[in-house]
Each structure stands twice: as structure tokens, then as C-alpha cells.
């Protein structure tokens, strides 16, 4: 009876480790940073940042879409697959024309990664123009 309990425990542990290993296989999207804060900017200023990303997974990463929260934000992203271990970048720009106060421009990245939707953001505090 004791042997059956030990055998069952070993079986459960092997199954759990196998499930964890399978969960981590595939493409994995890893960012160097997920947000950048520009602090105070003046209304009408345009700011941009390039987010560096790496595929830390075991299969090619394919970014299918990048969506912005408003027309004030624009993006440029890689259209070709990113091989395991390779890096690329997503360029994001924010136009503060017509904006005031604290801004958080969120960009959603849709891909075949283990986490299919990732977010990056540009943060700023838009101050009025001085004459």
C-alpha cells in the first residue's frame, strides 16, 4: 500500500512538471520596459519611445496586431516573425494636441505568445501652452 502511495505521488509530480514545461513552450514576448513616463510636456508636443522586445520562447513570435486607445497615439511594429532569442522593437508616438492633464496612452500588442495580449504605455502630464 505504501508503494502505491509513493508511485502515485511520483506520477502526480511528473505530470505537474510536464504541464509546467508545456505551458512555457511556444513564443514568449518579453519587454525591456512596459512604460515610459515623459513627465510634464506642453500641449502640442509630440513624444515617442521605442519599446525593445525579445522572444524568450521556443517558437517564432508573430505579432498580429497592435491597437491604440486613441487617434493621438501611433505605432510601428515588426510584421515578420521574430525567431526565438531574437529582438525587435515597437515604436510608439503620442501627440498631445488637444490634451490636458495626466495622460496614459496604452498600446495593446496581440500575438501568438503564451500571454496573447501585452500592454505598453506612454505616460505624460500635459501642461497648457504658455504665450
ABEGO torsion letter per residue (X at the ends): XAAAAAAAAAAAAAAAAAAAAAAABEBBBBBABABBBAEBBBBGBBBBBBBBBBBABABBBBBABBBBABAABBBBBBABBBBBGBBBBBBBBBBABGBBEBBBBBBBBBBABABABBBBBBBBBBBBBBX
